[in-house]
Amino acid sequence: MKRLLACVLMMIVFLAGSISFATEVEIELHPITTEKEKGLIDWTQNHIEATGMAVAPKNMKGAQAKALARRGAIVDLQRNLLEFMGGVQVDARTTMDDFMAEDRVRSEVHGMIKNVELLKGEWDGEAYTVTGRIKLAEVRSIVCPRVPVDTIIIETERKAPAPKASGKYTGLVIDVRHLPLIPSVTFRVFDESGRAVYGVEFANQASMLQSGICSYYNNINYAQGELRVAPNPVKTKAIRLSTGNVDIVIPNSAAAKIRGSSYDFRKECKVLLVVK
């Protein structure tokens, strides 16, 4: 009897361990990034990162060589950040390059890059390599106030009949893993008829500047319970993409839940996108 009880207890411990391991695997996360030659943007951790390198002058040795190489590496880092920054998608139709055509914006971007956060530096005796990071919140503070608001969307919402009550939802989770979505600083969500459901027109600008228009994750199970949208988000799968694979089309049934929610979570940007 004691032997049987011991076997049962061992089986319970084994199963518990298996369940724990399965749960850990199930919620495994990796950052959603856009990577190019000059740098990368991490949409999950909300930063832009790049590397710079410079070789010490041939006639310099020791500490002076290291200092000059480090200075050159920082300049190279700033140059790479500026080049990478220009290609960052701001909305479905524009990139940072479009905004930096304005002198004031370009000046603000240069100031931000000048104050880049240095993460690490390495000196091998000949060349110095430095890695730096800019927070996406800083980028949003420059471009989001300048993103054009679609007056047609605002007018359509103003004239629309009151939506049918659908309950209280606390956020929105859209699964777009099956589609080639291009992450962007801002985007819009439409229903099947082309009427907007979410975008800068629905968001409180302070919330958008602080936390972004959405969060990006790769795991649907984790996203559905994430604090930003918990405890009762609208969960839906995108039907297709629109306008440069940035904007998203969702089912009318999901759009009705969003519009009919007694709590308008869109103002606080309580939205998650699950991408591959």
N, C-alpha and C positions, 0 to 999 in steps of 0.2 A: 504493500500500500504506500509506504514511504517512498519507495523507488518510483512508483507511478506518479505520485505527487511531485517529486523532483523533476521528472520528465516533463510534466505539464508546465511547471514553472519555467523550465528552460525554454520550452516552446513559446511561452508568452513573451519572455525576454527577447527571443530571436525575432518574433513577429513585430514586436514594438520597435526593435532596431531597424527592421526592414522598412516599416512604415515611416520612421524618422528619416531614413536614407532616401526613400522615394519622395518625401516632401521636400527635402533639400534639393534634389535633382529637379523637381517640378518647378521650383521658384528660382532656378538659376537665372541670373540676369547678366547681360552684357550691354555696354553703352551703345547707343545709336549714334554713329559718327558719319560725317561727310569728310573724306580725306582726299587731298590733292597734293601736288608736288611740294608746295610751299608750306603746308600746314594742315591742320584738321580742326573741325568743329565738333564738339561733343554735345549733342542735343540733350542727352540724359543728365550729364553733370553740369551743363550750362557754361561752357567756356570754349574759347578758341586758343589753340596751342600751336606753337611753331618753334623751329630751331634755327640758330645762326652759328656760323663758324668763321674764324679768321686765323691766318697764319702770322706768326711773329715776323717782323722784319729780319732779314738775314744778318744784318750787322748788330742785332740786339741779342743779349744773353740774360739769363737769370730772371730776377723779379721784374725788371723793366720790360723784357720781352713778353713775359706773361701778362703784364698790365696792358700793354699795347694790343696784344692779341685779344684779350678779353674785351677791350673797348671796341675793337673791330667786329668781334662776334656779336655784340649787342646791336651795333649798327646794322649788321646783316640780318639779325633777328627782326628788327623793326621794319626793315625793307621787305622781308618775307611776309610778315604779318600784314603789311599794307597791301601787298599784291594778293594775298589770299583773301583778305577782307573784301576786296572789290567784287569777288565772285559769290559772296554769301547771298543766298536767296532771301529777300525781304518779304515779298508776297508773290502771287502767281505771275505777275508781269514785270517785276522789277528786282534788281540786285543792288547791293551797296554801291556799285559803280554808278548807277543811275542817280543815287542820292548825293554821291560825292562830286557830281558835276557842279553842285552848289558850293561856292567857296566857303561858306560858314560851316557846312557839314564836313567838308574836307579838313578844315582847320580843327574842328572838334575831334575828328577821327585821328588826326596827327597827334593831338594832345593826349588822347587816350593811349595811343601806341607808345608815345614817349615815356609814359608812366607804366609800361608793361611790368607785370609781376614776374620776377626772375625766380624760376623753380630750382634750377641746378646749373652748375658749370663744371666743365672738365678740361684739364690741361694735361697734354701728353708730352710736353716739352717742346713741341713745334707748333701745334695748333690748339686753339681754345674753342670749345663748343658750349653754347649756352642754350637752355630751353626756357621759354617764357609763356605766360598765359594771360589772356584777357577774359574777364567775366562777360557773359552774354548780357547781363543786366546793364552793363555800361553801353553796349551796342544798342540795346533796346531804348535806352534813355535818349540816344541821339536820333534814331530813325522812327520809332513808333509814333511820336507826336506828329511826324510828317507823312505817315502813311495815309493816302487819300481815303476819305470816308465816302462810301457809295450812297449818295442822296436818294437814289431810287429805292434802295433797300430800306432806308429809314422811312420814306414816304409810303412804301408798300406796307410796312409794319404798322404805321399810324392808321392807315385806312382799313386794315384787316379786321374782320369780326373777332369778337372775343373767343379765344380757344376753348374747347371742351376740357373740363377738369380731368386730369389723368392721375392725380395723386401727388405725393411729395417725393421728388427725386433730388439727389444731392450732387449729381455730377453726370458726366457723359464719358463713356469708353467706346471708342470706335476701333474695330479690328480692320486694319488695312494691310495685313501681312501678305495677302494674296495679290496685292497691286504694287506697281513700281512708284510708290509715293516719293516725292522729293521733299524732305524736311525744309521748313521755312520759318522765318521769324514770325510771320503772320500768315493766315490762310482763311478761307471761308468754307462753310459746310452748307450744302443745299439739299432740298428734298428732290424727289423725282420730277417735280414740275418746274424746277429751277428757282424756287423761292428760297431765299437765304434762311438758315436756321441758326448759324453762329458765325462770328467774325468780329472784326474791330468795331462794327456798328453796335454790337450787343454787349461788349466788354467795358468794364470800368477801367479807365486808363491807368489808374494807380495800381490796380491789381495786375494789369498786363505788364507794366513796367517792372513790377517786383518779381513776379513768378513766371512771366511769359504767357502767351496765349494758350499753351498746353504743355503737358509733359510727354516725353517719348519713352516708351519701354518696348521690350521684345517679348515679354511673357504675359499672356492674357490673364492667367490666374492671379499673378501678382497685381496687375493693373486694376482688376476689379475690386480688390480690397485695399488699394492704396489710399492713404489718408486724404489726399487731395479730393477724391471723389466719393469716398465711403460716407455712410454705410449703404446707400441705395442708389447707385448710378443707373442711368439708362445704358443698356449694353446693346450694341448693334454692330453689324458687319457692313462695311462700305459696299455699295453697288458698283461704283466706278469712280474714276478720277476725272477732274475737269481742269481746264486752263493750265496747261503746262505740267500736268501731273502733280499739282500743288493743292488745288481745291478738291473737296470731297463731296460725293453724292451719297446720301443715305436713304433708306426706305422711308416712305411716307408714314408708316406706323411708328417708327422711332421719332420722326420729326414731330408727330402729334403729341407724343409723350413729353418731349422737350418743351413745346409751346404750352402745354396744359399743366405743367408742373406748378404746384403752389409756391415753390421756392425757385426763383430764377437764378440758378447756379451759374448761368452764362456771365453775369456781371462780374463775378469773382474768378472767372476763367478756370472753373473746375472741370477741366477737360483733359482726357488722356488719349493719346494715339498709340496703338500697338502695331509696330512695324517689324518687318523681317530684318 
